[in-house]
């Protein structure tokens, strides 16, 4: 079975030749693995439109595919339509997404991670405030680019959009309000 066939069969509760595998890794761990396996591809082709379900790639997808082939990882590649709306902003060291999620880079010695520090709906308590929120427009994404993005994924299984039920709600309201 190919990696894609294996993942699709597992999703449909059909027999597989082995358990499908996936791999999430921080950019720093990705780079250590690329170095360990002497993978030099992808340094110039990094894009925000192709990533892991658990985060971003440190290089272009061709490096990830080469790594997965060496490790025997099936993997699911997360694709995103390019955002073409208003420029995302940084204020006081906080990077804001089009949704208003605010992230600050936090160093941990060997690298950095982006910790969410702004939850745009955490102070909203009325329907009127919710209706006034500047929701991102679907028109601010280039969906026509998706076929070309998919073509870069080497025939692997792909997903488009994160599928955890409470994830975006938590990003909008924060963990405490999400749990309430």
CNS distance restraints for C-alpha pairs under 8 A (distance, minus, plus):
assign (resid   1 and name CA) (resid   5 and name CA) 5.80 0.50 0.50
assign (resid   1 and name CA) (resid   6 and name CA) 5.88 0.50 0.50
assign (resid   1 and name CA) (resid  16 and name CA) 7.71 0.50 0.50
assign (resid   1 and name CA) (resid  17 and name CA) 6.82 0.50 0.50
assign (resid   2 and name CA) (resid   6 and name CA) 6.09 0.50 0.50
assign (resid   3 and name CA) (resid   7 and name CA) 6.25 0.50 0.50
assign (resid   3 and name CA) (resid  20 and name CA) 7.36 0.50 0.50
assign (resid   3 and name CA) (resid  73 and name CA) 7.92 0.50 0.50
assign (resid   3 and name CA) (resid  74 and name CA) 4.62 0.50 0.50
assign (resid   3 and name CA) (resid  75 and name CA) 7.34 0.50 0.50
assign (resid   3 and name CA) (resid 156 and name CA) 6.40 0.50 0.50
assign (resid   3 and name CA) (resid 157 and name CA) 7.25 0.50 0.50
assign (resid   4 and name CA) (resid   8 and name CA) 6.08 0.50 0.50
assign (resid   4 and name CA) (resid  74 and name CA) 7.20 0.50 0.50
assign (resid   4 and name CA) (resid 155 and name CA) 7.04 0.50 0.50
assign (resid   4 and name CA) (resid 156 and name CA) 5.11 0.50 0.50
assign (resid   4 and name CA) (resid 157 and name CA) 4.73 0.50 0.50
assign (resid   5 and name CA) (resid   9 and name CA) 5.98 0.50 0.50
assign (resid   6 and name CA) (resid  10 and name CA) 6.20 0.50 0.50
assign (resid   6 and name CA) (resid  16 and name CA) 5.80 0.50 0.50
assign (resid   6 and name CA) (resid  17 and name CA) 7.39 0.50 0.50
assign (resid   6 and name CA) (resid  18 and name CA) 7.77 0.50 0.50
assign (resid   6 and name CA) (resid  19 and name CA) 7.83 0.50 0.50
assign (resid   6 and name CA) (resid  20 and name CA) 6.08 0.50 0.50
assign (resid   6 and name CA) (resid  74 and name CA) 7.90 0.50 0.50
assign (resid   7 and name CA) (resid  11 and name CA) 6.18 0.50 0.50
assign (resid   7 and name CA) (resid  20 and name CA) 5.86 0.50 0.50
assign (resid   7 and name CA) (resid  74 and name CA) 7.52 0.50 0.50
assign (resid   7 and name CA) (resid 157 and name CA) 7.00 0.50 0.50
assign (resid   8 and name CA) (resid  12 and name CA) 6.27 0.50 0.50
assign (resid   8 and name CA) (resid 157 and name CA) 7.74 0.50 0.50
assign (resid   9 and name CA) (resid  13 and name CA) 6.11 0.50 0.50
assign (resid   9 and name CA) (resid  14 and name CA) 4.87 0.50 0.50
assign (resid   9 and name CA) (resid  15 and name CA) 6.55 0.50 0.50
assign (resid   9 and name CA) (resid  16 and name CA) 6.38 0.50 0.50
assign (resid  10 and name CA) (resid  14 and name CA) 5.69 0.50 0.50
assign (resid  10 and name CA) (resid  15 and name CA) 7.03 0.50 0.50
assign (resid  10 and name CA) (resid  16 and name CA) 6.65 0.50 0.50
assign (resid  10 and name CA) (resid  19 and name CA) 7.98 0.50 0.50
assign (resid  10 and name CA) (resid  20 and name CA) 7.45 0.50 0.50
assign (resid  20 and name CA) (resid  73 and name CA) 7.67 0.50 0.50
assign (resid  20 and name CA) (resid  74 and name CA) 6.00 0.50 0.50
assign (resid  20 and name CA) (resid  75 and name CA) 7.86 0.50 0.50
assign (resid  21 and name CA) (resid  73 and name CA) 5.39 0.50 0.50
assign (resid  21 and name CA) (resid  74 and name CA) 5.21 0.50 0.50
assign (resid  21 and name CA) (resid  75 and name CA) 6.04 0.50 0.50
assign (resid  22 and name CA) (resid  73 and name CA) 5.86 0.50 0.50
assign (resid  22 and name CA) (resid  74 and name CA) 5.82 0.50 0.50
assign (resid  22 and name CA) (resid  75 and name CA) 4.10 0.50 0.50
assign (resid  22 and name CA) (resid  76 and name CA) 6.47 0.50 0.50
assign (resid  23 and name CA) (resid  73 and name CA) 7.00 0.50 0.50
assign (resid  23 and name CA) (resid  75 and name CA) 6.23 0.50 0.50
assign (resid  24 and name CA) (resid  52 and name CA) 6.34 0.50 0.50
assign (resid  24 and name CA) (resid  53 and name CA) 7.32 0.50 0.50
assign (resid  24 and name CA) (resid  54 and name CA) 5.63 0.50 0.50
assign (resid  24 and name CA) (resid  55 and name CA) 7.38 0.50 0.50
assign (resid  25 and name CA) (resid  29 and name CA) 5.80 0.50 0.50
assign (resid  25 and name CA) (resid  30 and name CA) 5.95 0.50 0.50
assign (resid  25 and name CA) (resid  54 and name CA) 7.57 0.50 0.50
assign (resid  25 and name CA) (resid  55 and name CA) 7.73 0.50 0.50
assign (resid  26 and name CA) (resid  30 and name CA) 6.16 0.50 0.50
assign (resid  26 and name CA) (resid  55 and name CA) 7.27 0.50 0.50
assign (resid  26 and name CA) (resid  56 and name CA) 7.65 0.50 0.50
assign (resid  26 and name CA) (resid  57 and name CA) 7.88 0.50 0.50
assign (resid  27 and name CA) (resid  31 and name CA) 6.17 0.50 0.50
assign (resid  27 and name CA) (resid  56 and name CA) 7.11 0.50 0.50
assign (resid  27 and name CA) (resid  57 and name CA) 6.04 0.50 0.50
assign (resid  27 and name CA) (resid  58 and name CA) 4.73 0.50 0.50
assign (resid  28 and name CA) (resid  32 and name CA) 6.36 0.50 0.50
assign (resid  28 and name CA) (resid  58 and name CA) 7.59 0.50 0.50
assign (resid  28 and name CA) (resid 110 and name CA) 7.25 0.50 0.50
assign (resid  28 and name CA) (resid 111 and name CA) 6.33 0.50 0.50
assign (resid  29 and name CA) (resid  33 and name CA) 6.22 0.50 0.50
assign (resid  30 and name CA) (resid  34 and name CA) 6.13 0.50 0.50
assign (resid  30 and name CA) (resid  57 and name CA) 7.70 0.50 0.50
assign (resid  30 and name CA) (resid  58 and name CA) 6.70 0.50 0.50
assign (resid  31 and name CA) (resid  35 and name CA) 6.10 0.50 0.50
assign (resid  31 and name CA) (resid  58 and name CA) 6.94 0.50 0.50
assign (resid  32 and name CA) (resid  36 and name CA) 6.06 0.50 0.50
assign (resid  33 and name CA) (resid  37 and name CA) 6.15 0.50 0.50
assign (resid  33 and name CA) (resid  67 and name CA) 7.61 0.50 0.50
assign (resid  34 and name CA) (resid  38 and name CA) 5.84 0.50 0.50
assign (resid  34 and name CA) (resid  39 and name CA) 4.80 0.50 0.50
assign (resid  34 and name CA) (resid  40 and name CA) 7.10 0.50 0.50
assign (resid  34 and name CA) (resid  63 and name CA) 7.59 0.50 0.50
assign (resid  34 and name CA) (resid  67 and name CA) 6.87 0.50 0.50
assign (resid  35 and name CA) (resid  39 and name CA) 6.17 0.50 0.50
assign (resid  35 and name CA) (resid  40 and name CA) 7.76 0.50 0.50
assign (resid  37 and name CA) (resid  67 and name CA) 7.49 0.50 0.50
assign (resid  37 and name CA) (resid  70 and name CA) 7.91 0.50 0.50
assign (resid  39 and name CA) (resid  63 and name CA) 6.66 0.50 0.50
assign (resid  39 and name CA) (resid  66 and name CA) 7.36 0.50 0.50
assign (resid  39 and name CA) (resid  67 and name CA) 7.38 0.50 0.50
assign (resid  40 and name CA) (resid  63 and name CA) 7.34 0.50 0.50
assign (resid  41 and name CA) (resid  60 and name CA) 7.75 0.50 0.50
assign (resid  41 and name CA) (resid  62 and name CA) 6.66 0.50 0.50
assign (resid  41 and name CA) (resid  63 and name CA) 5.24 0.50 0.50
assign (resid  42 and name CA) (resid  46 and name CA) 6.68 0.50 0.50
assign (resid  42 and name CA) (resid  59 and name CA) 5.07 0.50 0.50
assign (resid  42 and name CA) (resid  60 and name CA) 4.30 0.50 0.50
assign (resid  42 and name CA) (resid  61 and name CA) 6.76 0.50 0.50
assign (resid  42 and name CA) (resid  62 and name CA) 5.77 0.50 0.50
assign (resid  42 and name CA) (resid  63 and name CA) 5.12 0.50 0.50
assign (resid  43 and name CA) (resid  59 and name CA) 5.20 0.50 0.50
assign (resid  43 and name CA) (resid  60 and name CA) 6.48 0.50 0.50
assign (resid  44 and name CA) (resid  59 and name CA) 7.26 0.50 0.50
assign (resid  44 and name CA) (resid  60 and name CA) 7.13 0.50 0.50
assign (resid  45 and name CA) (resid  59 and name CA) 6.42 0.50 0.50
assign (resid  45 and name CA) (resid  60 and name CA) 4.58 0.50 0.50
assign (resid  45 and name CA) (resid  61 and name CA) 7.87 0.50 0.50
assign (resid  46 and name CA) (resid  57 and name CA) 7.13 0.50 0.50
assign (resid  46 and name CA) (resid  58 and name CA) 6.78 0.50 0.50
assign (resid  46 and name CA) (resid  59 and name CA) 4.54 0.50 0.50
assign (resid  46 and name CA) (resid  60 and name CA) 4.04 0.50 0.50
assign (resid  46 and name CA) (resid  61 and name CA) 7.35 0.50 0.50
assign (resid  47 and name CA) (resid  57 and name CA) 7.90 0.50 0.50
assign (resid  47 and name CA) (resid  59 and name CA) 7.72 0.50 0.50
assign (resid  47 and name CA) (resid  60 and name CA) 6.48 0.50 0.50
assign (resid  48 and name CA) (resid  56 and name CA) 7.05 0.50 0.50
assign (resid  48 and name CA) (resid  57 and name CA) 7.99 0.50 0.50
assign (resid  48 and name CA) (resid  80 and name CA) 7.72 0.50 0.50
assign (resid  48 and name CA) (resid  82 and name CA) 7.82 0.50 0.50
assign (resid  49 and name CA) (resid  79 and name CA) 5.49 0.50 0.50
assign (resid  49 and name CA) (resid  80 and name CA) 4.66 0.50 0.50
assign (resid  49 and name CA) (resid  81 and name CA) 6.20 0.50 0.50
assign (resid  49 and name CA) (resid  82 and name CA) 6.01 0.50 0.50
assign (resid  49 and name CA) (resid 149 and name CA) 7.48 0.50 0.50
assign (resid  50 and name CA) (resid  56 and name CA) 7.44 0.50 0.50
assign (resid  50 and name CA) (resid  57 and name CA) 7.39 0.50 0.50
assign (resid  50 and name CA) (resid  60 and name CA) 7.96 0.50 0.50
assign (resid  50 and name CA) (resid  61 and name CA) 6.93 0.50 0.50
assign (resid  50 and name CA) (resid  77 and name CA) 6.96 0.50 0.50
assign (resid  50 and name CA) (resid  78 and name CA) 5.81 0.50 0.50
assign (resid  50 and name CA) (resid  79 and name CA) 4.62 0.50 0.50
assign (resid  50 and name CA) (resid  80 and name CA) 6.41 0.50 0.50
assign (resid  50 and name CA) (resid 149 and name CA) 7.43 0.50 0.50
assign (resid  51 and name CA) (resid  55 and name CA) 6.09 0.50 0.50
assign (resid  51 and name CA) (resid  56 and name CA) 4.61 0.50 0.50
assign (resid  51 and name CA) (resid  57 and name CA) 5.23 0.50 0.50
assign (resid  51 and name CA) (resid  61 and name CA) 7.68 0.50 0.50
assign (resid  51 and name CA) (resid  77 and name CA) 6.05 0.50 0.50
assign (resid  51 and name CA) (resid  78 and name CA) 5.09 0.50 0.50
assign (resid  51 and name CA) (resid  79 and name CA) 6.35 0.50 0.50
assign (resid  52 and name CA) (resid  56 and name CA) 5.80 0.50 0.50
assign (resid  52 and name CA) (resid  57 and name CA) 6.75 0.50 0.50
assign (resid  52 and name CA) (resid  76 and name CA) 7.09 0.50 0.50
assign (resid  52 and name CA) (resid  77 and name CA) 5.40 0.50 0.50
assign (resid  52 and name CA) (resid  78 and name CA) 5.26 0.50 0.50
assign (resid  53 and name CA) (resid  76 and name CA) 7.27 0.50 0.50
assign (resid  53 and name CA) (resid  77 and name CA) 6.74 0.50 0.50
assign (resid  53 and name CA) (resid  78 and name CA) 5.37 0.50 0.50
assign (resid  53 and name CA) (resid 162 and name CA) 6.96 0.50 0.50
assign (resid  57 and name CA) (resid  61 and name CA) 7.44 0.50 0.50
assign (resid  57 and name CA) (resid  64 and name CA) 7.85 0.50 0.50
assign (resid  59 and name CA) (resid  63 and name CA) 6.49 0.50 0.50
assign (resid  59 and name CA) (resid  64 and name CA) 7.59 0.50 0.50
assign (resid  60 and name CA) (resid  64 and name CA) 7.14 0.50 0.50
assign (resid  61 and name CA) (resid  65 and name CA) 6.20 0.50 0.50
assign (resid  61 and name CA) (resid 152 and name CA) 7.13 0.50 0.50
assign (resid  61 and name CA) (resid 153 and name CA) 6.72 0.50 0.50
assign (resid  62 and name CA) (resid  66 and name CA) 6.23 0.50 0.50
assign (resid  62 and name CA) (resid 152 and name CA) 7.64 0.50 0.50
assign (resid  62 and name CA) (resid 153 and name CA) 7.71 0.50 0.50
assign (resid  63 and name CA) (resid  67 and name CA) 6.21 0.50 0.50
assign (resid  64 and name CA) (resid  68 and name CA) 6.09 0.50 0.50
assign (resid  65 and name CA) (resid  69 and name CA) 6.11 0.50 0.50
assign (resid  65 and name CA) (resid 153 and name CA) 7.85 0.50 0.50
assign (resid  65 and name CA) (resid 154 and name CA) 7.38 0.50 0.50
assign (resid  66 and name CA) (resid  70 and name CA) 6.38 0.50 0.50
assign (resid  67 and name CA) (resid  71 and name CA) 6.22 0.50 0.50
assign (resid  68 and name CA) (resid  72 and name CA) 5.67 0.50 0.50
assign (resid  68 and name CA) (resid  73 and name CA) 4.69 0.50 0.50
assign (resid  68 and name CA) (resid  74 and name CA) 6.85 0.50 0.50
assign (resid  68 and name CA) (resid  75 and name CA) 7.35 0.50 0.50
assign (resid  69 and name CA) (resid  73 and name CA) 6.42 0.50 0.50
assign (resid  74 and name CA) (resid 156 and name CA) 7.61 0.50 0.50
assign (resid  75 and name CA) (resid 156 and name CA) 7.27 0.50 0.50
assign (resid  75 and name CA) (resid 157 and name CA) 6.98 0.50 0.50
assign (resid  76 and name CA) (resid 156 and name CA) 6.74 0.50 0.50
assign (resid  76 and name CA) (resid 157 and name CA) 4.98 0.50 0.50
assign (resid  76 and name CA) (resid 158 and name CA) 5.21 0.50 0.50
assign (resid  76 and name CA) (resid 159 and name CA) 6.86 0.50 0.50
assign (resid  77 and name CA) (resid 153 and name CA) 7.25 0.50 0.50
assign (resid  77 and name CA) (resid 156 and name CA) 7.12 0.50 0.50
assign (resid  77 and name CA) (resid 157 and name CA) 6.33 0.50 0.50
assign (resid  77 and name CA) (resid 158 and name CA) 4.64 0.50 0.50
assign (resid  77 and name CA) (resid 159 and name CA) 6.25 0.50 0.50
assign (resid  78 and name CA) (resid 158 and name CA) 5.66 0.50 0.50
assign (resid  78 and name CA) (resid 159 and name CA) 4.87 0.50 0.50
assign (resid  78 and name CA) (resid 160 and name CA) 5.66 0.50 0.50
assign (resid  78 and name CA) (resid 161 and name CA) 7.13 0.50 0.50
assign (resid  79 and name CA) (resid 146 and name CA) 7.84 0.50 0.50
assign (resid  79 and name CA) (resid 149 and name CA) 7.22 0.50 0.50
assign (resid  79 and name CA) (resid 150 and name CA) 7.46 0.50 0.50
assign (resid  79 and name CA) (resid 158 and name CA) 6.87 0.50 0.50
assign (resid  79 and name CA) (resid 159 and name CA) 6.20 0.50 0.50
assign (resid  79 and name CA) (resid 160 and name CA) 5.03 0.50 0.50
assign (resid  79 and name CA) (resid 161 and name CA) 7.26 0.50 0.50
assign (resid  80 and name CA) (resid 146 and name CA) 7.52 0.50 0.50
assign (resid  80 and name CA) (resid 160 and name CA) 5.88 0.50 0.50
assign (resid  80 and name CA) (resid 161 and name CA) 6.76 0.50 0.50
assign (resid  81 and name CA) (resid 141 and name CA) 5.78 0.50 0.50
assign (resid  81 and name CA) (resid 142 and name CA) 5.50 0.50 0.50
assign (resid  81 and name CA) (resid 143 and name CA) 5.29 0.50 0.50
assign (resid  81 and name CA) (resid 145 and name CA) 6.52 0.50 0.50
assign (resid  81 and name CA) (resid 146 and name CA) 5.92 0.50 0.50
assign (resid  82 and name CA) (resid 141 and name CA) 5.52 0.50 0.50
assign (resid  82 and name CA) (resid 142 and name CA) 5.31 0.50 0.50
assign (resid  82 and name CA) (resid 143 and name CA) 7.37 0.50 0.50
assign (resid  82 and name CA) (resid 145 and name CA) 7.25 0.50 0.50
assign (resid  83 and name CA) (resid 140 and name CA) 5.88 0.50 0.50
assign (resid  83 and name CA) (resid 141 and name CA) 4.49 0.50 0.50
assign (resid  83 and name CA) (resid 142 and name CA) 6.46 0.50 0.50
assign (resid  84 and name CA) (resid 140 and name CA) 5.14 0.50 0.50
assign (resid  84 and name CA) (resid 141 and name CA) 5.39 0.50 0.50
assign (resid  84 and name CA) (resid 142 and name CA) 6.57 0.50 0.50
assign (resid  85 and name CA) (resid 139 and name CA) 7.96 0.50 0.50
assign (resid  85 and name CA) (resid 140 and name CA) 4.45 0.50 0.50
assign (resid  85 and name CA) (resid 141 and name CA) 6.96 0.50 0.50
assign (resid  86 and name CA) (resid  98 and name CA) 7.90 0.50 0.50
assign (resid  88 and name CA) (resid  95 and name CA) 7.60 0.50 0.50
assign (resid  88 and name CA) (resid  96 and name CA) 6.04 0.50 0.50
assign (resid  88 and name CA) (resid  97 and name CA) 5.78 0.50 0.50
assign (resid  88 and name CA) (resid  98 and name CA) 6.21 0.50 0.50
assign (resid  89 and name CA) (resid  95 and name CA) 6.07 0.50 0.50
assign (resid  89 and name CA) (resid  96 and name CA) 5.54 0.50 0.50
assign (resid  89 and name CA) (resid  97 and name CA) 7.50 0.50 0.50
assign (resid  90 and name CA) (resid  94 and name CA) 5.28 0.50 0.50
assign (resid  90 and name CA) (resid  95 and name CA) 4.32 0.50 0.50
assign (resid  90 and name CA) (resid  96 and name CA) 5.99 0.50 0.50
assign (resid  91 and name CA) (resid  95 and name CA) 6.67 0.50 0.50
assign (resid  91 and name CA) (resid  96 and name CA) 7.93 0.50 0.50
assign (resid  93 and name CA) (resid 104 and name CA) 6.33 0.50 0.50
assign (resid  93 and name CA) (resid 105 and name CA) 7.97 0.50 0.50
assign (resid  94 and name CA) (resid 102 and name CA) 5.82 0.50 0.50
assign (resid  94 and name CA) (resid 103 and name CA) 5.30 0.50 0.50
assign (resid  94 and name CA) (resid 104 and name CA) 4.81 0.50 0.50
assign (resid  94 and name CA) (resid 105 and name CA) 7.81 0.50 0.50
assign (resid  95 and name CA) (resid 102 and name CA) 5.46 0.50 0.50
assign (resid  95 and name CA) (resid 103 and name CA) 5.13 0.50 0.50
assign (resid  95 and name CA) (resid 104 and name CA) 6.35 0.50 0.50
assign (resid  96 and name CA) (resid 100 and name CA) 5.49 0.50 0.50
assign (resid  96 and name CA) (resid 101 and name CA) 5.47 0.50 0.50
assign (resid  96 and name CA) (resid 102 and name CA) 4.44 0.50 0.50
assign (resid  96 and name CA) (resid 103 and name CA) 6.43 0.50 0.50
assign (resid  97 and name CA) (resid 101 and name CA) 5.40 0.50 0.50
assign (resid  97 and name CA) (resid 102 and name CA) 6.66 0.50 0.50
assign (resid  98 and name CA) (resid 136 and name CA) 6.08 0.50 0.50
assign (resid  99 and name CA) (resid 120 and name CA) 7.82 0.50 0.50
assign (resid  99 and name CA) (resid 135 and name CA) 6.58 0.50 0.50
assign (resid  99 and name CA) (resid 136 and name CA) 6.02 0.50 0.50
assign (resid 100 and name CA) (resid 118 and name CA) 7.68 0.50 0.50
assign (resid 100 and name CA) (resid 119 and name CA) 7.35 0.50 0.50
assign (resid 100 and name CA) (resid 120 and name CA) 5.56 0.50 0.50
assign (resid 101 and name CA) (resid 116 and name CA) 6.97 0.50 0.50
assign (resid 101 and name CA) (resid 117 and name CA) 7.88 0.50 0.50
assign (resid 101 and name CA) (resid 118 and name CA) 5.62 0.50 0.50
assign (resid 101 and name CA) (resid 119 and name CA) 5.59 0.50 0.50
assign (resid 101 and name CA) (resid 120 and name CA) 6.07 0.50 0.50
assign (resid 101 and name CA) (resid 171 and name CA) 6.63 0.50 0.50
assign (resid 101 and name CA) (resid 172 and name CA) 6.84 0.50 0.50
assign (resid 102 and name CA) (resid 116 and name CA) 5.66 0.50 0.50
assign (resid 102 and name CA) (resid 117 and name CA) 5.62 0.50 0.50
assign (resid 102 and name CA) (resid 118 and name CA) 4.38 0.50 0.50
assign (resid 102 and name CA) (resid 119 and name CA) 6.78 0.50 0.50
assign (resid 102 and name CA) (resid 120 and name CA) 7.94 0.50 0.50
assign (resid 103 and name CA) (resid 114 and name CA) 5.57 0.50 0.50
assign (resid 103 and name CA) (resid 115 and name CA) 5.27 0.50 0.50
assign (resid 103 and name CA) (resid 116 and name CA) 4.30 0.50 0.50
assign (resid 103 and name CA) (resid 117 and name CA) 5.54 0.50 0.50
assign (resid 103 and name CA) (resid 118 and name CA) 6.78 0.50 0.50
assign (resid 104 and name CA) (resid 114 and name CA) 5.46 0.50 0.50
assign (resid 104 and name CA) (resid 115 and name CA) 5.47 0.50 0.50
assign (resid 104 and name CA) (resid 116 and name CA) 6.50 0.50 0.50
assign (resid 104 and name CA) (resid 117 and name CA) 6.67 0.50 0.50
assign (resid 105 and name CA) (resid 112 and name CA) 6.04 0.50 0.50
assign (resid 105 and name CA) (resid 113 and name CA) 5.62 0.50 0.50
assign (resid 105 and name CA) (resid 114 and name CA) 4.65 0.50 0.50
assign (resid 105 and name CA) (resid 115 and name CA) 6.40 0.50 0.50
assign (resid 106 and name CA) (resid 112 and name CA) 5.26 0.50 0.50
assign (resid 106 and name CA) (resid 113 and name CA) 5.41 0.50 0.50
assign (resid 106 and name CA) (resid 114 and name CA) 6.16 0.50 0.50
assign (resid 106 and name CA) (resid 115 and name CA) 6.65 0.50 0.50
assign (resid 107 and name CA) (resid 111 and name CA) 5.76 0.50 0.50
assign (resid 107 and name CA) (resid 112 and name CA) 4.23 0.50 0.50
assign (resid 107 and name CA) (resid 113 and name CA) 6.59 0.50 0.50
assign (resid 108 and name CA) (resid 112 and name CA) 5.86 0.50 0.50
assign (resid 108 and name CA) (resid 113 and name CA) 7.73 0.50 0.50
assign (resid 116 and name CA) (resid 171 and name CA) 7.89 0.50 0.50
assign (resid 119 and name CA) (resid 171 and name CA) 5.97 0.50 0.50
assign (resid 119 and name CA) (resid 172 and name CA) 4.93 0.50 0.50
assign (resid 119 and name CA) (resid 173 and name CA) 5.31 0.50 0.50
assign (resid 119 and name CA) (resid 174 and name CA) 5.74 0.50 0.50
assign (resid 120 and name CA) (resid 172 and name CA) 5.40 0.50 0.50
assign (resid 120 and name CA) (resid 173 and name CA) 6.64 0.50 0.50
assign (resid 121 and name CA) (resid 130 and name CA) 7.77 0.50 0.50
assign (resid 121 and name CA) (resid 172 and name CA) 5.21 0.50 0.50
assign (resid 121 and name CA) (resid 173 and name CA) 4.96 0.50 0.50
assign (resid 122 and name CA) (resid 172 and name CA) 6.86 0.50 0.50
assign (resid 122 and name CA) (resid 173 and name CA) 4.41 0.50 0.50
assign (resid 122 and name CA) (resid 174 and name CA) 6.49 0.50 0.50
assign (resid 122 and name CA) (resid 177 and name CA) 7.26 0.50 0.50
assign (resid 124 and name CA) (resid 129 and name CA) 5.96 0.50 0.50
assign (resid 124 and name CA) (resid 130 and name CA) 6.54 0.50 0.50
assign (resid 125 and name CA) (resid 129 and name CA) 6.97 0.50 0.50
assign (resid 125 and name CA) (resid 130 and name CA) 7.78 0.50 0.50
assign (resid 126 and name CA) (resid 130 and name CA) 6.41 0.50 0.50
assign (resid 127 and name CA) (resid 131 and name CA) 6.10 0.50 0.50
assign (resid 128 and name CA) (resid 132 and name CA) 6.17 0.50 0.50
assign (resid 129 and name CA) (resid 133 and name CA) 6.38 0.50 0.50
assign (resid 136 and name CA) (resid 140 and name CA) 7.31 0.50 0.50
assign (resid 142 and name CA) (resid 146 and name CA) 7.77 0.50 0.50
assign (resid 145 and name CA) (resid 149 and name CA) 6.36 0.50 0.50
assign (resid 146 and name CA) (resid 150 and name CA) 6.01 0.50 0.50
assign (resid 147 and name CA) (resid 151 and name CA) 6.21 0.50 0.50
assign (resid 148 and name CA) (resid 152 and name CA) 6.74 0.50 0.50
assign (resid 149 and name CA) (resid 153 and name CA) 7.13 0.50 0.50
assign (resid 150 and name CA) (resid 158 and name CA) 7.78 0.50 0.50
assign (resid 151 and name CA) (resid 155 and name CA) 7.47 0.50 0.50
assign (resid 153 and name CA) (resid 158 and name CA) 7.81 0.50 0.50
assign (resid 162 and name CA) (resid 167 and name CA) 7.98 0.50 0.50
assign (resid 163 and name CA) (resid 167 and name CA) 7.96 0.50 0.50
assign (resid 166 and name CA) (resid 170 and name CA) 6.03 0.50 0.50
assign (resid 166 and name CA) (resid 178 and name CA) 7.64 0.50 0.50
assign (resid 167 and name CA) (resid 171 and name CA) 6.25 0.50 0.50
assign (resid 168 and name CA) (resid 172 and name CA) 6.07 0.50 0.50
assign (resid 169 and name CA) (resid 173 and name CA) 6.03 0.50 0.50
assign (resid 169 and name CA) (resid 174 and name CA) 7.68 0.50 0.50
assign (resid 169 and name CA) (resid 178 and name CA) 6.51 0.50 0.50
assign (resid 170 and name CA) (resid 174 and name CA) 4.74 0.50 0.50
assign (resid 170 and name CA) (resid 175 and name CA) 5.42 0.50 0.50
assign (resid 170 and name CA) (resid 177 and name CA) 7.70 0.50 0.50
assign (resid 170 and name CA) (resid 178 and name CA) 5.28 0.50 0.50
assign (resid 171 and name CA) (resid 175 and name CA) 7.87 0.50 0.50
assign (resid 173 and name CA) (resid 177 and name CA) 5.81 0.50 0.50
assign (resid 173 and name CA) (resid 178 and name CA) 6.11 0.50 0.50
assign (resid 174 and name CA) (resid 178 and name CA) 5.96 0.50 0.50
assign (resid 175 and name CA) (resid 179 and name CA) 6.09 0.50 0.50
assign (resid 176 and name CA) (resid 180 and name CA) 6.35 0.50 0.50
